[in-house]
Amino acid sequence: MARAPFGKPKRTGTKLLVGLLLLVPAVYVAVQLATIAGRSSALLTQTAVLDTMAESVVCEGFLGMTEQSITYEGSGVLSYIARNGERVSEGIGVARLFASEADAAEYKRYTALSQEIELLTKAQATGSVGDASLLEKQVQTGVYDALDALDSGDFSSLEVAQNNIQLAQDKLRVSMGEMENYSARISELTARRDALNGAAGTVITAPGTGYFVSSQESTAALFTPEQLAEMTPVQLQEALQQPVQENPENCAGKIISDYRWRFFALVDAEQAEKFSEGTDVTVSFPKVSQESVPASIVSIQLDEEAGIAKVELLCDYINSETVALEREQAVIALRTYMGLRIPTRACHTVNGKTYVYTKLGNMVHQKPVTVLWTDGENTLISPEYIKDENELEMYDEVIVEGTGLYNGKLL
């Protein structure tokens, strides 16, 4: 009987041994990758980006504006002609007084219909001879003019721009044959308008030239700039603690006669040390708007015993929002810095020198940095690269959290 050959089991054992030997490097690589991933997952990083930060003081104070109240006799419902922030001349109508809400609403419809009739009549007179491309350009120009008027707070120009846009669009429809004429529409609107009473009510005029603000937007009687200037820091503090004064009865609004206004801020003694007379700052009123406006420091009056100070700012920028400001919370930005923003906890100080750790691939690098400014939570690093002094660069991956960090460490 023939015996089975012994070579086959030997070849099988060899293949198994070879397979195990090939598996060892793969297992080693997998373990190393897992180790690296585990170490990396323990790190928290953030990219260094270019940003601006401001050294600022948050405070409360009064705006000092030279103003005149717009008063009227009788009672009724007010309908405003002028818009907040609009510059008006003495004697110009800023509001109308109606006997009832119904009369006010009816007059508003009457004037709207009259305006539409006027625009359509002008478009009708053009006929079909209008140049379509020219009319399209007029529409575009009107849009740009409207945006400029909104940006500058020039509401009279805004209304003119809106009317120009509507007129150009109406002419364009006739020119392109979309509308043969507006005769039927004009007749319909005229009939609707003539059916209304159209009582104009009593016109209330501006007592002087300046910037208008309605009583709906400005409800408190301001201190004059002279009264605020005479207050001591303690008196200003007491005034801020008092209830807001109300406008007098039958007040339609105010006229701010000067585009320059002052802000009298109350700060503590430590904050007062940050201010210097004659320096330029920016101020914003976050409860009203995020827009910052330029201002200058006029005076600083310190009460050492009370530990407070009164800071006077002068500003010559006015718009529809600033005219309605009264007693406000303000953010005064003293200095603005630009640099690479990183979390403050990523900074490490050793022997008076500040460093950060960055991650590049699987290696840690220690980099010296020059700090420009910090607000406690974030820190700005100088964007100027100087070898061995300030080596952080934009888009570096900064290590915010990690343990056992040192230069050249493998992750």
Secondary structure, 3 states (H helix, E strand, C coil): CCCCCCHHHHHHHHHHHHHHHHHHHHHHHHHHHHHHHHHHHCCEEEECEEEEEEEEEEEEEEEECCEEEEECCCCCEEEECCCCCCEECCCCEEEEEECCHHHHHHHHHHHHHHHHHHHHHHHHHHCCCCCHHHHHHHHHHHHHHHHHHHHHCCHHHHHHHHHHHHHHHHHHHHHCCCCCCCHHHHHHHHHHHHCCCCCCCEEEECCCCEEEEECCCCCCCCCCHHHHHHCCHHHHHHHHHCCCCCCCCCEEEEEECCCCEEEEEEEEHHHHCCCCCCCEEEEEECCCEEEEEEEEEEEEEEECCCCEEEEEEEECCCCCCHHHCCEEEEEEEEEEEEEEEEEHHHCEEECCEEEEEEEECCEEEEEECCEEEECCCEEEECCCCECCCECCCCCCEEEEECCCCCCCCEC
